[in-house]
């Protein structure tokens, strides 16, 4: 079967280039990433926080449309 005979909806679509940014939040490592086009999430690495996941990362928030908005809302620098 050639790729021309495969329906368009089944063909693999190229992945979108999503952004990411490493910084700090209150002296701890922090990471902002674009989970989908126009939706940013921010996590901080704080393994001593009881709310952090098994890997030590704590979600500060999600859903900002731009990186500057996410940084302003969470204090990420």
PANUNU-740262 format. One record per residue: chain; residue number from 1; x negated, y negated, z of N, C-alpha, C in turn. Coordinates in Angstrom, 3 decimals. Example, Ala and Ser with C-alpha at 12.3 -4.5 7.8 and 13.67 -1.06 7.14 Angstrom:
2
 mol seq       nx       ny       nz      cax      cay      caz       cx       cy       cz
   A   1  -13.190    5.690    7.800  -12.300    4.500    7.800  -13.200    3.300    7.800
   A   2  -12.850    2.250    7.080  -13.670    1.060    7.140  -12.900   -0.030    7.870
***
This chain:
77
 mol seq       nx       ny       nz      cax      cay      caz       cx       cy       cz
   A   1   -0.851    1.177    0.000    0.000    0.000    0.000   -0.897   -1.240    0.000
   A   2   -0.707   -2.114   -0.906   -1.490   -3.338   -0.989   -0.854   -4.422   -0.130
   A   3   -1.623   -5.435    0.181   -1.096   -6.522    1.014    0.009   -7.297    0.305
   A   4    0.032   -7.243   -1.031    1.078   -7.944   -1.758    2.450   -7.292   -1.534
   A   5    2.463   -5.997   -1.232    3.729   -5.298   -1.045    4.223   -5.337    0.400
   A   6    3.406   -5.870    1.323    3.812   -5.978    2.722    4.605   -7.266    2.900
   A   7    5.792   -7.188    3.518    6.584   -8.398    3.733    5.791   -9.457    4.500
   A   8    6.025  -10.712    4.196    5.305  -11.822    4.815    5.428  -11.814    6.334
   A   9    6.595  -11.453    6.872    6.795  -11.485    8.314    5.963  -10.436    9.038
   A  10    5.454   -9.429    8.331    4.670   -8.366    8.951    3.179   -8.657    8.876
   A  11    2.745   -9.449    7.943    1.322   -9.767    7.783    0.801  -10.513    8.999
   A  12   -0.449  -10.246    9.316   -1.081  -10.925   10.452   -1.246  -12.403   10.136
   A  13   -0.878  -13.217   11.094   -1.019  -14.663   10.936   -2.326  -15.103   11.594
   A  14   -3.035  -16.056   11.028   -4.262  -16.523   11.665   -3.946  -17.177   13.009
   A  15   -4.803  -16.944   13.990   -4.609  -17.510   15.326   -4.860  -19.009   15.298
   A  16   -4.054  -19.731   16.043   -4.230  -21.185   16.134   -5.454  -21.482   16.984
   A  17   -6.172  -22.542   16.666   -7.304  -22.973   17.473   -6.773  -23.754   18.661
   A  18   -6.843  -23.139   19.836   -6.351  -23.781   21.050   -7.529  -24.345   21.824
   A  19   -7.281  -25.439   22.542   -8.346  -26.106   23.261   -8.546  -25.589   24.671
   A  20   -9.698  -25.917   25.231   -9.984  -25.605   26.624  -10.986  -26.619   27.154
   A  21  -11.040  -26.738   28.474  -11.909  -27.726   29.105  -12.293  -27.239   30.501
   A  22  -13.582  -27.237   30.798  -14.063  -26.923   32.139  -14.393  -28.217   32.855
   A  23  -14.038  -28.300   34.121  -14.326  -29.488   34.913  -14.315  -29.137   36.388
   A  24  -14.023  -30.137   37.218  -13.960  -29.920   38.659  -12.655  -30.481   39.215
   A  25  -12.254  -29.917   40.344  -11.082  -30.381   41.076  -11.429  -30.298   42.553
   A  26  -11.576  -31.452   43.205  -11.945  -31.515   44.625  -13.195  -30.701   44.924
   A  27  -14.190  -30.810   44.050  -15.472  -30.150   44.249  -15.522  -28.684   43.865
   A  28  -14.452  -28.138   43.321  -14.417  -26.736   42.909  -14.299  -26.655   41.385
   A  29  -14.762  -25.551   40.838  -14.664  -25.336   39.394  -13.200  -25.294   38.976
   A  30  -12.921  -25.922   37.847  -11.551  -25.952   37.333  -11.580  -25.709   35.832
   A  31  -10.453  -25.249   35.328  -10.343  -24.878   33.924   -8.973  -25.288   33.397
   A  32   -8.975  -26.022   32.308   -7.732  -26.376   31.623   -7.747  -25.663   30.285
   A  33   -6.622  -25.069   29.932   -6.542  -24.404   28.635   -5.186  -24.642   28.004
   A  34   -5.216  -24.666   26.697   -3.995  -24.838   25.927   -3.409  -23.438   25.705
   A  35   -2.278  -23.144   26.333   -1.691  -21.812   26.245   -0.940  -21.611   24.933
   A  36   -0.421  -22.660   24.381    0.160  -22.675   23.042    0.005  -24.112   22.555
   A  37    0.208  -24.329   21.289    0.013  -25.675   20.749    0.869  -26.680   21.514
   A  38    0.228  -27.627   22.186    0.943  -28.671   22.903    1.407  -28.291   24.298
   A  39    0.806  -27.259   24.912    1.159  -26.872   26.276   -0.107  -26.484   27.031
   A  40   -0.484  -27.322   28.008   -1.722  -27.134   28.769   -1.434  -26.612   30.162
   A  41   -2.358  -25.785   30.682   -2.285  -25.280   32.043   -3.630  -25.527   32.716
   A  42   -3.603  -25.759   34.038   -4.821  -26.045   34.790   -4.930  -25.072   35.960
   A  43   -6.128  -24.479   36.102   -6.423  -23.568   37.209   -7.687  -24.044   37.912
   A  44   -7.773  -23.743   39.214   -8.968  -24.058   39.989   -9.472  -22.762   40.611
   A  45  -10.796  -22.619   40.693  -11.376  -21.424   41.297  -11.577  -21.683   42.787
   A  46  -10.740  -21.052   43.586  -10.763  -21.243   45.039  -10.460  -19.902   45.715
   A  47  -11.462  -19.003   45.756  -11.213  -17.669   46.291  -10.851  -17.637   47.771
   A  48  -11.104  -18.716   48.510  -10.741  -18.745   49.929   -9.279  -19.109   50.150
   A  49   -8.607  -19.599   49.117   -7.198  -19.951   49.225   -6.354  -18.684   49.181
   A  50   -5.492  -18.496   50.150   -4.696  -17.270   50.215   -3.688  -17.159   49.068
   A  51   -3.409  -18.261   48.386   -2.477  -18.235   47.257   -3.160  -17.890   45.926
   A  52   -4.495  -17.845   45.935   -5.240  -17.527   44.715   -5.029  -16.066   44.337
   A  53   -5.147  -15.786   43.070   -5.004  -14.417   42.579   -6.194  -13.562   42.962
   A  54   -6.172  -12.315   42.576   -7.243  -11.380   42.913   -8.602  -11.826   42.362
   A  55   -8.588  -12.636   41.316   -9.822  -13.121   40.708  -10.276  -14.468   41.279
   A  56   -9.520  -15.012   42.238   -9.900  -16.268   42.882   -9.387  -17.523   42.211
   A  57   -8.641  -17.406   41.121   -8.132  -18.576   40.412   -6.724  -18.912   40.892
   A  58   -6.497  -20.194   41.108   -5.216  -20.702   41.585   -4.627  -21.621   40.522
   A  59   -3.412  -21.348   40.082   -2.746  -22.166   39.072   -2.262  -23.466   39.709
   A  60   -2.727  -24.596   39.174   -2.282  -25.904   39.671   -1.024  -26.377   38.969
   A  61   -0.856  -26.001   37.719    0.327  -26.419   36.988    0.223  -26.063   35.520
   A  62    1.339  -26.202   34.837    1.402  -25.852   33.421    2.472  -26.695   32.730
   A  63    2.359  -26.814   31.414    3.398  -27.467   30.629    3.100  -28.888   30.173
   A  64    1.911  -29.405   30.424    1.583  -30.757   29.945    1.309  -30.713   28.453
   A  65    1.715  -31.739   27.751    1.581  -31.723   26.294    0.189  -32.119   25.800
   A  66   -0.606  -32.798   26.635   -1.959  -33.170   26.231   -2.932  -32.915   27.381
   A  67   -4.206  -32.795   27.051   -5.235  -32.616   28.067   -5.321  -33.822   29.003
   A  68   -5.290  -35.063   28.508   -5.330  -36.206   29.431   -4.165  -36.209   30.431
   A  69   -2.974  -35.794   30.005   -1.840  -35.719   30.928   -2.099  -34.672   32.011
   A  70   -2.632  -33.519   31.619   -2.928  -32.451   32.572   -3.987  -32.911   33.580
   A  71   -5.005  -33.587   33.088   -6.080  -34.090   33.971   -5.544  -35.122   34.948
   A  72   -4.725  -36.039   34.466   -4.163  -37.078   35.325   -3.245  -36.491   36.392
   A  73   -2.461  -35.493   36.045   -1.502  -34.902   36.981   -2.177  -34.063   38.054
   A  74   -3.290  -33.431   37.721   -3.933  -32.515   38.669   -5.201  -33.062   39.304
   A  75   -5.726  -34.154   38.795   -6.973  -34.698   39.311   -8.205  -34.011   38.738
   A  76   -8.041  -33.290   37.662   -9.160  -32.598   37.001  -10.094  -33.639   36.409
   A  77  -11.387  -33.463   36.671  -12.371  -34.394   36.088  -13.497  -33.623   35.434
***
